[in-house]
Amino acid sequence: MSDFSQRLRSEIDYLGLTQKEFAAKAGIKKRALDAYLRTQQSMPPADIAVKIASVLGISVEYLITGKEYRQSVDISAYLRFKDVIDDLAILPAETLEPIKAVIKAFADNERVKT
């Protein structure tokens, strides 16, 4: 399996989508996706690679080469949560899951308001 195929399969799995669901979201034929996922060195044309990467939420560069392009990120917005993140980092998974669910519920509620 090519590195491209492995990255593509891994990213689809990460999203928790079936291949059929992913193909529909990306606007490509399932047969084409199957070709990209097989061991052969099948690579999509640039316009399809852009669609695939967009649905996956990754860059085309990462999808094709495995190299991640990082833009400089202003982390000042995250720094105000550093103490909370540090506290969350030491909690066991079974404690974190309900906390994450509560935070997500509040965030989803806020998203609806906007």
Secondary structure by P-SEA (a helix, b strand, c coil): ccaaaaaaaaaaaaacccaaaaaaaacccaaaaaaaaccccccccaaaaaaaaaaaccccccccccbbbbccccccccccaaaaaaaaaaccaaaaaaaaaaaaaaaaaaaaac
